[in-house]
Amino acid sequence: ERLPEALRAEERIVELATAADSRMRLCDALSDIGEIETALGHHDRAAEFLERAAALAEKENLRRNLLDILAAQTRLEKARGNWRGALSHQERYAELRDAVHSAESAEKIAELQVRFDTEKKEREIHIQRLEIEKQRGTRNALAGISVLVAALAVVSHGRYRAKRKAAELLDKLSRTDPLTGLSNRRALLQSLERERQRGDRQGRPFSVILLDVDHFKRFNDRHGHEVGDRVLVGVAGALRGGAREVDEVARWGGEEFLVLLPECETSGAEE
């Protein structure tokens, strides 16, 4: 019943953001208006505002905003009964989400590479110093070199272990949803493919449960994203607690979750 009031507030935000040339805030406001118009049943107006928001997000490379807009467009097309359009927006959402995660992983890998190159250069300098000491031909120098080499070996081994742990952590982060700690979409797709291949070889069944949180955008608008995040964490914990040890629970995107149940027929999945 307060949607018209919220709509007027968002329209005022559009005016202020336009005057201040705040592109990100303008994008948020246009997207929020599209969501409100969807809730009011004004589907054509909702589509217009969401398209404006999407165009601005793409122009300004606001990828996180575009993810929210694509999710909103998916909900709009569902409300319209346009399942083909909803699927198209959902596929774009999945592609962009994977691209965002890939870019973040690439940045982390690049940071690790810079650290590795720095350490490599330091080792080369140490080796050059050792060669100079060796050429002096004194026993003391040789003894010092032996100690230094042993120290370098210890340091190098420690750094190798640290890099290996960092690589393992990076791999885990690339497969984990940072908010809920569940598997992310990429990890779940790999598990699905593994189960499909196992089913082809051995004829073993598996089931998949796809679910989402009803009216989550409306909840976020009313209570704020921080509270919404706590809700998602709670839902994730409930799903994990209700699943078997062999099951894999994943955050599929936004408020959507997916559960993979190996060795499980349809009747078992329904139960």
Accessible surface in RSA format (square Angstrom, percent):
REM  Atomic radii and reference values for relative SASA: ProtOr
REM  Chains: A
REM  Algorithm: Lee & Richards
REM  Probe-radius: 1.40
REM  Slices: 20
REM RES _ NUM      All-atoms   Total-Side   Main-Chain    Non-polar    All polar
REM                ABS   REL    ABS   REL    ABS   REL    ABS   REL    ABS   REL
RES GLU A   1   187.10 107.4 127.33  96.3  59.77 142.3  77.10 149.1 110.00  89.8
RES ARG A   2   162.49  68.2 157.07  80.1   5.41  12.9  64.90  88.7  97.59  59.1
RES LEU A   3    50.44  28.1  49.79  35.6   0.65   1.6  49.90  35.0   0.55   1.5
RES PRO A   4    60.47  44.1  59.12  53.9   1.36   4.9  60.09  49.6   0.38   2.4
RES GLU A   5    84.71  48.6  82.62  62.5   2.09   5.0  30.39  58.8  54.32  44.4
RES ALA A   6    40.31  37.1  33.34  51.5   6.97  15.9  39.22  55.2   1.09   2.9
RES LEU A   7    25.06  14.0  25.06  17.9   0.00   0.0  25.06  17.6   0.00   0.0
RES ARG A   8   149.48  62.8 142.97  72.9   6.51  15.5  68.49  93.6  80.99  49.1
RES ALA A   9    54.10  49.7  44.36  68.5   9.74  22.2  52.81  74.4   1.29   3.4
RES GLU A  10    26.24  15.1  26.24  19.9   0.00   0.0   1.16   2.2  25.08  20.5
RES GLU A  11    64.74  37.2  62.65  47.4   2.08   5.0  24.33  47.1  40.40  33.0
RES ARG A  12   133.21  55.9 131.03  66.8   2.18   5.2  50.70  69.3  82.51  50.0
RES ILE A  13    46.53  26.5  46.34  34.5   0.19   0.5  46.51  33.5   0.02   0.1
RES VAL A  14    23.26  15.3  23.26  21.1   0.00   0.0  23.26  20.2   0.00   0.0
RES GLU A  15   100.82  57.9  90.01  68.1  10.81  25.7  40.56  78.4  60.27  49.2
RES LEU A  16    94.34  52.5  90.95  65.1   3.39   8.5  91.53  64.3   2.81   7.6
RES ALA A  17     4.75   4.4   0.01   0.0   4.73  10.8   3.96   5.6   0.78   2.1
RES THR A  18    83.69  59.5  68.94  69.9  14.75  35.2  66.07  88.8  17.62  26.6
RES ALA A  19    91.14  83.8  49.10  75.8  42.03  95.6  61.14  86.1  29.99  79.5
RES ALA A  20    75.64  69.5  43.15  66.6  32.49  73.9  54.81  77.2  20.82  55.2
RES ASP A  21    89.76  62.9  73.63  73.3  16.13  38.1  30.80  72.5  58.96  58.8
RES SER A  22    43.63  36.9  35.08  46.8   8.55  19.7  25.55  54.4  18.09  25.3
RES ARG A  23    95.79  40.2  91.86  46.8   3.93   9.4  29.15  39.8  66.64  40.4
RES MET A  24   108.12  56.0 105.42  69.8   2.71   6.4  65.73  55.9  42.39  56.2
RES ARG A  25    91.93  38.6  90.43  46.1   1.49   3.6  47.57  65.0  44.35  26.9
RES LEU A  26    26.90  15.0  26.90  19.2   0.00   0.0  26.90  18.9   0.00   0.0
RES CYS A  27     0.35   0.3   0.27   0.3   0.08   0.2   0.00   0.0   0.35   0.4
RES ASP A  28    52.25  36.6  49.91  49.7   2.34   5.5  11.91  28.0  40.34  40.2
RES ALA A  29     0.00   0.0   0.00   0.0   0.00   0.0   0.00   0.0   0.00   0.0
RES LEU A  30     4.37   2.4   4.37   3.1   0.00   0.0   4.37   3.1   0.00   0.0
RES SER A  31    10.53   8.9  10.53  14.0   0.00   0.0   5.96  12.7   4.57   6.4
RES ASP A  32    33.26  23.3  32.99  32.8   0.27   0.6   5.76  13.6  27.50  27.4
RES ILE A  33     1.12   0.6   1.12   0.8   0.00   0.0   1.12   0.8   0.00   0.0
RES GLY A  34     0.00   0.0   0.00   N/A   0.00   0.0   0.00   0.0   0.00   0.0
RES GLU A  35    16.98   9.7  11.87   9.0   5.10  12.1   4.48   8.7  12.50  10.2
RES ILE A  36    14.03   8.0  12.39   9.2   1.64   4.0  14.03  10.1   0.00   0.0
RES GLU A  37     1.25   0.7   1.25   0.9   0.00   0.0   0.00   0.0   1.25   1.0
RES THR A  38    22.48  16.0  15.91  16.1   6.57  15.7  15.61  21.0   6.87  10.4
RES ALA A  39    50.08  46.0  12.56  19.4  37.52  85.3  22.30  31.4  27.78  73.6
RES LEU A  40    56.65  31.5  30.96  22.1  25.70  64.6  35.72  25.1  20.93  56.3
RES GLY A  41    44.21  54.5   0.00   N/A  44.21  54.5  22.14  60.8  22.06  49.4
RES HIS A  42    89.42  48.9  81.76  56.8   7.66  19.6  61.36  63.2  28.06  32.7
RES HIS A  43    50.90  27.8  47.76  33.2   3.14   8.0  29.32  30.2  21.58  25.1
RES ASP A  44   113.24  79.3 103.95 103.5   9.29  22.0  38.25  90.0  75.00  74.8
RES ARG A  45   102.10  42.9 100.86  51.4   1.24   2.9  46.64  63.7  55.46  33.6
RES ALA A  46     0.00   0.0   0.00   0.0   0.00   0.0   0.00   0.0   0.00   0.0
RES ALA A  47    13.88  12.8  12.45  19.2   1.42   3.2  13.88  19.5   0.00   0.0
RES GLU A  48    88.42  50.8  83.88  63.5   4.53  10.8  31.45  60.8  56.97  46.5
RES PHE A  49    20.45  10.2  20.45  12.7   0.00   0.0  20.45  12.4   0.00   0.0
RES LEU A  50     0.34   0.2   0.34   0.2   0.00   0.0   0.34   0.2   0.00   0.0
RES GLU A  51   107.15  61.5 101.90  77.1   5.25  12.5  34.95  67.6  72.19  58.9
RES ARG A  52   110.41  46.4 103.00  52.5   7.41  17.6  41.05  56.1  69.36  42.0
RES ALA A  53     0.00   0.0   0.00   0.0   0.00   0.0   0.00   0.0   0.00   0.0
RES ALA A  54     9.85   9.1   9.83  15.2   0.02   0.0   9.85  13.9   0.00   0.0
RES ALA A  55    60.96  56.0  51.24  79.1   9.72  22.1  55.96  78.8   4.99  13.2
RES LEU A  56    27.05  15.1  23.16  16.6   3.89   9.8  26.51  18.6   0.55   1.5
RES ALA A  57     0.71   0.7   0.00   0.0   0.71   1.6   0.00   0.0   0.71   1.9
RES GLU A  58    90.55  52.0  67.12  50.8  23.43  55.8  29.31  56.7  61.24  50.0
RES LYS A  59   164.28  80.1 127.85  78.4  36.43  86.7  84.90  76.4  79.38  84.5
RES GLU A  60    53.79  30.9  34.60  26.2  19.19  45.7   6.08  11.8  47.71  39.0
RES ASN A  61   108.31  74.7  92.63  89.5  15.69  37.8  27.39  65.9  80.92  78.2
RES LEU A  62    27.03  15.1  22.33  16.0   4.70  11.8  26.83  18.8   0.20   0.5
RES ARG A  63    86.20  36.2  82.28  41.9   3.91   9.3  22.63  30.9  63.57  38.5
RES ARG A  64   123.33  51.8 120.01  61.2   3.32   7.9  67.31  92.0  56.03  34.0
RES ASN A  65    17.36  12.0  14.85  14.4   2.51   6.0   3.54   8.5  13.82  13.4
RES LEU A  66    12.57   7.0  12.57   9.0   0.00   0.0  12.57   8.8   0.00   0.0
RES LEU A  67     9.27   5.2   9.27   6.6   0.00   0.0   9.27   6.5   0.00   0.0
RES ASP A  68    92.93  65.1  88.90  88.5   4.03   9.5  23.31  54.9  69.62  69.4
RES ILE A  69     1.67   1.0   1.67   1.2   0.00   0.0   1.67   1.2   0.00   0.0
RES LEU A  70     0.86   0.5   0.86   0.6   0.00   0.0   0.86   0.6   0.00   0.0
RES ALA A  71    21.84  20.1  18.85  29.1   2.99   6.8  21.09  29.7   0.75   2.0
RES ALA A  72     0.87   0.8   0.46   0.7   0.40   0.9   0.46   0.6   0.40   1.1
RES GLN A  73    12.18   6.8  12.18   8.9   0.00   0.0   2.75   5.9   9.43   7.1
RES THR A  74     5.26   3.7   5.26   5.3   0.00   0.0   5.26   7.1   0.00   0.0
RES ARG A  75    67.68  28.4  62.62  31.9   5.06  12.0  48.26  66.0  19.42  11.8
RES LEU A  76     1.83   1.0   1.83   1.3   0.00   0.0   1.83   1.3   0.00   0.0
RES GLU A  77    12.50   7.2  12.50   9.5   0.00   0.0   1.55   3.0  10.95   8.9
RES LYS A  78    82.42  40.2  72.98  44.8   9.45  22.5  46.37  41.7  36.05  38.4
RES ALA A  79    59.59  54.8  22.14  34.2  37.45  85.2  35.58  50.1  24.01  63.6
RES ARG A  80    93.02  39.1  58.03  29.6  34.99  83.3  22.46  30.7  70.57  42.8
RES GLY A  81    40.35  49.8   0.00   N/A  40.35  49.8  21.06  57.8  19.29  43.2
RES ASN A  82    63.78  44.0  57.56  55.6   6.22  15.0  19.23  46.3  44.55  43.1
RES TRP A  83   164.24  65.9 157.31  76.1   6.92  16.3 135.57  72.3  28.67  46.5
RES ARG A  84   204.79  86.0 194.28  99.0  10.51  25.0  76.26 104.2 128.54  77.9
RES GLY A  85    14.44  17.8   0.00   N/A  14.44  17.8  14.18  38.9   0.26   0.6
RES ALA A  86     4.92   4.5   4.51   7.0   0.40   0.9   4.80   6.8   0.12   0.3
RES LEU A  87   105.32  58.7 100.79  72.1   4.53  11.4 104.80  73.6   0.52   1.4
RES SER A  88    55.59  47.0  52.60  70.2   2.99   6.9  23.80  50.7  31.79  44.5
RES HIS A  89    37.67  20.6  37.67  26.2   0.00   0.0  22.95  23.7  14.72  17.1
RES GLN A  90    36.93  20.7  36.93  27.0   0.00   0.0  27.89  59.4   9.04   6.9
RES GLU A  91    91.27  52.4  87.72  66.4   3.55   8.5  32.14  62.2  59.13  48.3
RES ARG A  92    97.63  41.0  94.79  48.3   2.84   6.8  39.67  54.2  57.96  35.1
RES TYR A  93    15.28   7.1  15.28   8.7   0.00   0.0   7.69   5.8   7.60   9.4
RES ALA A  94    11.12  10.2  11.06  17.1   0.06   0.1  11.12  15.7   0.00   0.0
RES GLU A  95   122.05  70.1 112.13  84.8   9.92  23.6  47.27  91.4  74.78  61.1
RES LEU A  96    28.53  15.9  24.53  17.5   4.01  10.1  28.02  19.7   0.51   1.4
RES ARG A  97    18.01   7.6  18.01   9.2   0.00   0.0   1.08   1.5  16.93  10.3
RES ASP A  98    40.62  28.5  40.44  40.3   0.17   0.4  15.93  37.5  24.69  24.6
RES ALA A  99    47.12  43.3  37.54  57.9   9.58  21.8  44.07  62.1   3.05   8.1
RES VAL A 100     4.54   3.0   4.54   4.1   0.00   0.0   4.54   3.9   0.00   0.0
RES HIS A 101    31.80  17.4  30.96  21.5   0.84   2.1  19.40  20.0  12.39  14.4
RES SER A 102    47.44  40.1  41.71  55.7   5.73  13.2  31.74  67.6  15.70  22.0
RES ALA A 103    29.14  26.8  20.74  32.0   8.40  19.1  28.58  40.3   0.56   1.5
RES GLU A 104    57.96  33.3  56.75  42.9   1.21   2.9  26.02  50.3  31.94  26.1
RES SER A 105    18.25  15.4  18.02  24.0   0.23   0.5  11.55  24.6   6.69   9.4
RES ALA A 106    56.27  51.7  48.89  75.4   7.38  16.8  52.36  73.7   3.91  10.4
RES GLU A 107   121.03  69.5 110.84  83.9  10.19  24.3  46.44  89.8  74.59  60.9
RES LYS A 108    85.67  41.8  84.11  51.6   1.56   3.7  55.79  50.2  29.88  31.8
RES ILE A 109    95.04  54.1  94.57  70.5   0.47   1.1  94.57  68.1   0.47   1.3
RES ALA A 110    54.94  50.5  48.49  74.8   6.44  14.7  54.12  76.2   0.82   2.2
RES GLU A 111    88.02  50.5  81.51  61.7   6.51  15.5  35.44  68.6  52.58  42.9
RES LEU A 112    49.14  27.4  45.58  32.6   3.55   8.9  45.84  32.2   3.30   8.9
RES GLN A 113    89.69  50.2  86.46  63.2   3.23   7.7  35.66  75.9  54.03  41.0
RES VAL A 114    96.82  63.7  95.55  86.5   1.27   3.1  96.64  84.0   0.18   0.5
RES ARG A 115   135.61  56.9 131.83  67.2   3.78   9.0  45.91  62.7  89.70  54.4
RES PHE A 116    69.83  34.9  69.67  43.2   0.16   0.4  69.67  42.2   0.16   0.5
RES ASP A 117    70.12  49.1  64.29  64.0   5.83  13.8  28.26  66.5  41.85  41.7
RES THR A 118    70.91  50.4  65.40  66.3   5.51  13.1  52.21  70.1  18.70  28.3
RES GLU A 119    35.19  20.2  35.19  26.6   0.00   0.0   9.55  18.5  25.64  20.9
RES LYS A 120   100.81  49.2 100.77  61.8   0.04   0.1  44.17  39.8  56.64  60.3
RES LYS A 121   125.46  61.2 124.15  76.2   1.31   3.1  74.70  67.2  50.76  54.1
RES GLU A 122    68.89  39.6  67.17  50.8   1.72   4.1  28.07  54.3  40.82  33.3
RES ARG A 123    60.39  25.4  60.16  30.7   0.24   0.6  24.21  33.1  36.19  21.9
RES GLU A 124    68.11  39.1  66.09  50.0   2.02   4.8  29.80  57.6  38.31  31.3
RES ILE A 125    72.00  41.0  71.96  53.6   0.04   0.1  71.96  51.8   0.04   0.1
RES HIS A 126    55.72  30.5  55.72  38.7   0.00   0.0  29.29  30.2  26.43  30.8
RES ILE A 127    93.92  53.4  93.92  70.0   0.00   0.0  93.92  67.6   0.00   0.0
RES GLN A 128   114.47  64.0 111.14  81.2   3.32   7.9  35.97  76.6  78.50  59.5
RES ARG A 129   138.21  58.0 136.73  69.7   1.48   3.5  42.14  57.6  96.07  58.2
RES LEU A 130    18.19  10.1  17.36  12.4   0.83   2.1  17.59  12.4   0.59   1.6
RES GLU A 131    85.49  49.1  84.98  64.3   0.51   1.2  29.99  58.0  55.49  45.3
RES ILE A 132    98.82  56.2  98.09  73.1   0.73   1.7  98.09  70.6   0.73   2.0
RES GLU A 133    53.42  30.7  53.32  40.3   0.10   0.2  19.93  38.5  33.49  27.3
RES LYS A 134   125.72  61.3 118.20  72.5   7.53  17.9  64.05  57.6  61.68  65.7
RES GLN A 135   147.43  82.4 111.44  81.4  35.99  85.7  44.85  95.5 102.57  77.8
RES ARG A 136   153.28  64.4 124.04  63.2  29.25  69.6  46.91  64.1 106.37  64.5
RES GLY A 137    59.47  73.3   0.00   N/A  59.47  73.3  27.80  76.3  31.67  70.9
RES THR A 138    67.92  48.3  63.60  64.5   4.33  10.3  62.85  84.4   5.07   7.7
RES ARG A 139   211.89  89.0 203.52 103.7   8.38  19.9  74.83 102.3 137.06  83.1
RES ASN A 140   130.82  90.2 120.36 116.3  10.45  25.2  29.46  70.9 101.36  98.0
RES ALA A 141    13.76  12.7   3.75   5.8  10.01  22.8  12.35  17.4   1.41   3.7
RES LEU A 142    86.69  48.3  85.17  60.9   1.52   3.8  85.41  60.0   1.28   3.4
RES ALA A 143    59.18  54.4  49.91  77.0   9.27  21.1  58.05  81.8   1.12   3.0
RES GLY A 144    38.84  47.9   0.00   N/A  38.84  47.9  33.75  92.6   5.09  11.4
RES ILE A 145    24.18  13.8  22.75  17.0   1.43   3.4  23.41  16.9   0.77   2.1
RES SER A 146    71.99  60.8  60.88  81.3  11.11  25.6  37.03  78.9  34.96  49.0
RES VAL A 147   107.99  71.1 103.49  93.7   4.49  10.8 107.03  93.0   0.96   2.6
RES LEU A 148    62.33  34.7  60.50  43.3   1.83   4.6  62.16  43.7   0.17   0.5
RES VAL A 149    71.56  47.1  70.79  64.1   0.77   1.9  70.92  61.6   0.64   1.7
RES ALA A 150    57.21  52.6  50.15  77.4   7.06  16.1  56.57  79.7   0.64   1.7
RES ALA A 151    48.43  44.5  39.20  60.5   9.22  21.0  46.85  66.0   1.58   4.2
RES LEU A 152    31.26  17.4  31.05  22.2   0.20   0.5  31.23  21.9   0.02   0.1
RES ALA A 153    58.66  53.9  45.71  70.5  12.94  29.4  54.31  76.5   4.35  11.5
RES VAL A 154   109.23  71.9 102.61  92.9   6.63  16.0 106.34  92.4   2.90   7.9
RES VAL A 155    67.50  44.4  60.76  55.0   6.73  16.2  66.76  58.0   0.74   2.0
RES SER A 156    36.55  30.9  32.51  43.4   4.04   9.3  26.60  56.6   9.95  13.9
RES HIS A 157   107.68  58.9 102.30  71.1   5.38  13.8  75.02  77.3  32.67  38.0
RES GLY A 158    37.06  45.7   0.00   N/A  37.06  45.7  30.66  84.1   6.40  14.3
RES ARG A 159    75.96  31.9  73.44  37.4   2.53   6.0  18.30  25.0  57.66  34.9
RES TYR A 160   119.34  55.7 119.05  67.7   0.29   0.8  85.46  64.2  33.87  41.8
RES ARG A 161   110.04  46.2 110.00  56.1   0.04   0.1  15.74  21.5  94.30  57.2
RES ALA A 162    58.87  54.1  48.68  75.1  10.19  23.2  54.25  76.4   4.62  12.2
RES LYS A 163    61.64  30.1  55.34  34.0   6.30  15.0  44.68  40.2  16.96  18.1
RES ARG A 164   117.92  49.5 111.58  56.9   6.34  15.1  38.19  52.2  79.74  48.3
RES LYS A 165   123.88  60.4 119.53  73.3   4.35  10.4  72.01  64.8  51.87  55.3
RES ALA A 166    29.44  27.1  21.61  33.3   7.83  17.8  26.47  37.3   2.97   7.9
RES ALA A 167    53.07  48.8  47.66  73.5   5.42  12.3  48.22  67.9   4.86  12.9
RES GLU A 168   106.15  60.9  96.41  72.9   9.74  23.2  46.00  89.0  60.15  49.1
RES LEU A 169   101.25  56.4  96.96  69.4   4.30  10.8 100.80  70.8   0.45   1.2
RES LEU A 170    22.72  12.7  21.52  15.4   1.20   3.0  22.46  15.8   0.26   0.7
RES ASP A 171    83.23  58.3  78.49  78.1   4.74  11.2  23.46  55.2  59.77  59.6
RES LYS A 172   135.31  66.0 130.98  80.4   4.33  10.3  77.42  69.7  57.88  61.7
RES LEU A 173    80.57  44.9  69.37  49.6  11.20  28.1  69.67  48.9  10.90  29.3
RES SER A 174    28.02  23.7  18.64  24.9   9.38  21.6  17.34  36.9  10.68  15.0
RES ARG A 175    79.55  33.4  77.38  39.4   2.17   5.2  18.95  25.9  60.60  36.7
RES THR A 176    31.94  22.7  28.90  29.3   3.03   7.2  18.86  25.3  13.08  19.8
RES ASP A 177     1.32   0.9   1.20   1.2   0.12   0.3   0.00   0.0   1.32   1.3
RES PRO A 178   114.57  83.5  76.54  69.8  38.04 138.3  86.78  71.6  27.80 172.8
RES LEU A 179    61.01  34.0  40.28  28.8  20.73  52.1  45.31  31.8  15.70  42.2
RES THR A 180     8.68   6.2   0.00   0.0   8.68  20.7   1.26   1.7   7.42  11.2
RES GLY A 181    43.87  54.1   0.00   N/A  43.87  54.1  23.67  64.9  20.20  45.2
RES LEU A 182     5.13   2.9   2.02   1.4   3.11   7.8   5.13   3.6   0.00   0.0
RES SER A 183    26.13  22.1  19.56  26.1   6.57  15.1   2.05   4.4  24.09  33.7
RES ASN A 184     3.31   2.3   3.31   3.2   0.00   0.0   1.43   3.4   1.88   1.8
RES ARG A 185    27.05  11.4  26.93  13.7   0.12   0.3   2.12   2.9  24.93  15.1
RES ARG A 186    73.61  30.9  71.92  36.7   1.69   4.0  31.50  43.1  42.11  25.5
RES ALA A 187     1.15   1.1   1.15   1.8   0.00   0.0   1.15   1.6   0.00   0.0
RES LEU A 188     0.00   0.0   0.00   0.0   0.00   0.0   0.00   0.0   0.00   0.0
RES LEU A 189    80.71  45.0  75.33  53.9   5.39  13.5  75.67  53.1   5.04  13.6
RES GLN A 190    90.87  50.8  80.66  59.0  10.20  24.3  40.49  86.2  50.38  38.2
RES SER A 191     1.76   1.5   1.76   2.3   0.00   0.0   0.00   0.0   1.76   2.5
RES LEU A 192    35.66  19.9  34.18  24.5   1.48   3.7  34.51  24.2   1.15   3.1
RES GLU A 193    72.46  41.6  69.66  52.7   2.81   6.7  41.27  79.8  31.19  25.5
RES ARG A 194   130.22  54.7 126.16  64.3   4.05   9.6  67.52  92.3  62.70  38.0
RES GLU A 195    11.94   6.9  11.01   8.3   0.94   2.2   0.00   0.0  11.94   9.8
RES ARG A 196   112.40  47.2 110.61  56.4   1.79   4.3  58.03  79.3  54.36  32.9
RES GLN A 197    78.07  43.7  76.67  56.0   1.40   3.3  15.77  33.6  62.31  47.3
RES ARG A 198    53.85  22.6  53.85  27.5   0.00   0.0  27.44  37.5  26.41  16.0
RES GLY A 199    16.48  20.3   0.00   N/A  16.48  20.3   9.43  25.9   7.06  15.8
RES ASP A 200   103.93  72.8  68.45  68.1  35.48  83.9  31.72  74.6  72.21  72.0
RES ARG A 201   166.38  69.9 126.15  64.3  40.23  95.8  74.52 101.8  91.86  55.7
RES GLN A 202   106.47  59.5  76.10  55.6  30.37  72.3  33.77  71.9  72.70  55.1
RES GLY A 203    63.12  77.8   0.00   N/A  63.12  77.8  34.18  93.8  28.94  64.8
RES ARG A 204   112.64  47.3 104.54  53.3   8.10  19.3  16.28  22.2  96.36  58.4
RES PRO A 205    41.30  30.1  30.39  27.7  10.91  39.7  40.61  33.5   0.69   4.3
RES PHE A 206    65.71  32.9  43.45  26.9  22.26  57.9  43.45  26.3  22.26  63.7
RES SER A 207    15.35  13.0   9.20  12.3   6.15  14.2  11.87  25.3   3.47   4.9
RES VAL A 208    64.95  42.7  34.50  31.2  30.45  73.4  34.50  30.0  30.45  82.6
RES ILE A 209    60.10  34.2  57.16  42.6   2.94   7.1  60.10  43.3   0.00   0.0
RES LEU A 210   108.95  60.7  79.55  56.9  29.40  73.9  79.55  55.9  29.40  79.1
RES LEU A 211    59.34  33.0  50.18  35.9   9.15  23.0  59.26  41.6   0.08   0.2
RES ASP A 212    65.17  45.6  45.23  45.0  19.93  47.1   4.76  11.2  60.40  60.2
RES VAL A 213    36.32  23.9  29.97  27.1   6.34  15.3  33.72  29.3   2.60   7.0
RES ASP A 214   109.72  76.9  88.97  88.5  20.75  49.1  23.85  56.1  85.86  85.6
RES HIS A 215   125.51  68.6 104.97  73.0  20.54  52.6  81.34  83.8  44.17  51.4
RES PHE A 216    16.27   8.1  14.65   9.1   1.62   4.2  15.07   9.1   1.20   3.4
RES LYS A 217    41.25  20.1  38.52  23.6   2.73   6.5  38.99  35.1   2.26   2.4
RES ARG A 218   122.16  51.3 117.01  59.6   5.15  12.3  45.72  62.5  76.44  46.3
RES PHE A 219    67.26  33.7  61.69  38.2   5.57  14.5  66.72  40.5   0.54   1.5
RES ASN A 220    15.89  11.0  13.50  13.0   2.39   5.8   0.05   0.1  15.84  15.3
RES ASP A 221    84.44  59.1  48.79  48.6  35.65  84.3  33.33  78.4  51.12  51.0
RES ARG A 222   179.77  75.5 144.04  73.4  35.73  85.1  47.54  65.0 132.23  80.1
RES HIS A 223    92.53  50.6  69.63  48.4  22.90  58.6  44.29  45.6  48.23  56.1
RES GLY A 224    29.81  36.8   0.00   N/A  29.81  36.8  28.56  78.4   1.25   2.8
RES HIS A 225   120.09  65.6 115.53  80.3   4.56  11.7  77.36  79.7  42.73  49.7
RES GLU A 226   128.75  73.9 121.10  91.6   7.65  18.2  47.14  91.2  81.61  66.6
RES VAL A 227    46.37  30.5  46.35  42.0   0.02   0.1  46.35  40.3   0.02   0.1
RES GLY A 228     0.33   0.4   0.00   N/A   0.33   0.4   0.33   0.9   0.00   0.0
RES ASP A 229    58.13  40.7  57.97  57.7   0.17   0.4   8.06  19.0  50.08  49.9
RES ARG A 230   143.22  60.1 133.16  67.9  10.06  23.9  68.40  93.5  74.82  45.3
RES VAL A 231    46.56  30.6  39.93  36.2   6.63  16.0  45.88  39.9   0.68   1.9
RES LEU A 232     4.13   2.3   4.13   3.0   0.00   0.0   4.13   2.9   0.00   0.0
RES VAL A 233    66.76  43.9  64.62  58.5   2.14   5.1  64.62  56.2   2.14   5.8
RES GLY A 234    44.59  55.0   0.00   N/A  44.59  55.0  37.07 101.7   7.52  16.8
RES VAL A 235    38.77  25.5  35.24  31.9   3.53   8.5  37.94  33.0   0.83   2.3
RES ALA A 236     0.10   0.1   0.10   0.2   0.00   0.0   0.10   0.1   0.00   0.0
RES GLY A 237    33.14  40.9   0.00   N/A  33.14  40.9  24.28  66.6   8.86  19.9
RES ALA A 238    72.66  66.8  48.72  75.2  23.94  54.4  61.16  86.1  11.50  30.5
RES LEU A 239    37.83  21.1  31.85  22.8   5.98  15.0  34.87  24.5   2.96   8.0
RES ARG A 240   118.16  49.6 107.58  54.8  10.57  25.2  56.97  77.9  61.19  37.1
RES GLY A 241    68.19  84.1   0.00   N/A  68.19  84.1  37.99 104.3  30.19  67.6
RES GLY A 242    71.34  88.0   0.00   N/A  71.34  88.0  36.52 100.2  34.82  78.0
RES ALA A 243    29.41  27.0   5.00   7.7  24.41  55.5  12.20  17.2  17.20  45.6
RES ARG A 244   105.68  44.4  91.92  46.9  13.76  32.8  74.23 101.4  31.45  19.1
RES GLU A 245   178.69 102.6 140.82 106.5  37.87  90.2  64.65 125.0 114.04  93.1
RES VAL A 246    96.92  63.8  75.99  68.8  20.92  50.4  83.84  72.8  13.07  35.5
RES ASP A 247    18.64  13.1   1.83   1.8  16.81  39.7   0.00   0.0  18.64  18.6
RES GLU A 248    35.36  20.3  32.47  24.6   2.89   6.9  24.05  46.5  11.31   9.2
RES VAL A 249    12.24   8.1   4.66   4.2   7.58  18.3   4.66   4.0   7.58  20.6
RES ALA A 250     0.00   0.0   0.00   0.0   0.00   0.0   0.00   0.0   0.00   0.0
RES ARG A 251    30.11  12.6  30.11  15.4   0.00   0.0   0.00   0.0  30.11  18.3
RES TRP A 252    30.37  12.2  30.37  14.7   0.00   0.0  19.27  10.3  11.10  18.0
RES GLY A 253     3.26   4.0   0.00   N/A   3.26   4.0   0.22   0.6   3.04   6.8
RES GLY A 254    22.73  28.0   0.00   N/A  22.73  28.0  22.25  61.1   0.48   1.1
RES GLU A 255    21.76  12.5  21.63  16.4   0.13   0.3   0.91   1.8  20.85  17.0
RES GLU A 256    30.07  17.3  30.07  22.7   0.00   0.0   8.00  15.5  22.07  18.0
RES PHE A 257     0.27   0.1   0.27   0.2   0.00   0.0   0.27   0.2   0.00   0.0
RES LEU A 258     9.04   5.0   9.04   6.5   0.00   0.0   9.04   6.4   0.00   0.0
RES VAL A 259    11.32   7.4  11.32  10.2   0.00   0.0  11.32   9.8   0.00   0.0
RES LEU A 260     1.70   0.9   1.70   1.2   0.00   0.0   1.70   1.2   0.00   0.0
RES LEU A 261    17.49   9.7  17.49  12.5   0.00   0.0  17.49  12.3   0.00   0.0
RES PRO A 262    16.66  12.1  16.66  15.2   0.00   0.0  16.66  13.8   0.00   0.0
RES GLU A 263    74.69  42.9  53.84  40.7  20.85  49.6  41.97  81.2  32.72  26.7
RES CYS A 264    13.88  10.5   9.51  10.6   4.37  10.3   3.97  10.1   9.91  10.7
RES GLU A 265   109.45  62.8 104.23  78.9   5.22  12.4  45.13  87.3  64.32  52.5
RES THR A 266    93.11  66.2  90.20  91.4   2.91   6.9  55.24  74.2  37.87  57.2
RES SER A 267    81.46  68.8  71.59  95.5   9.87  22.7  49.52 105.5  31.94  44.7
RES GLY A 268    36.08  44.5   0.00   N/A  36.08  44.5  22.87  62.8  13.20  29.6
RES ALA A 269    19.29  17.7   8.80  13.6  10.49  23.9   9.31  13.1   9.98  26.4
RES GLU A 270   139.96  80.4 102.46  77.5  37.50  89.3  49.04  94.8  90.92  74.2
RES GLU A 271   186.41 107.0 124.73  94.4  61.68 146.9  67.45 130.5 118.96  97.1
END  Absolute sums over single chains surface
CHAIN  1 A    16858.7      14323.7       2535.0       9466.3       7392.4
END  Absolute sums over all chains
TOTAL         16858.7      14323.7       2535.0       9466.3       7392.4
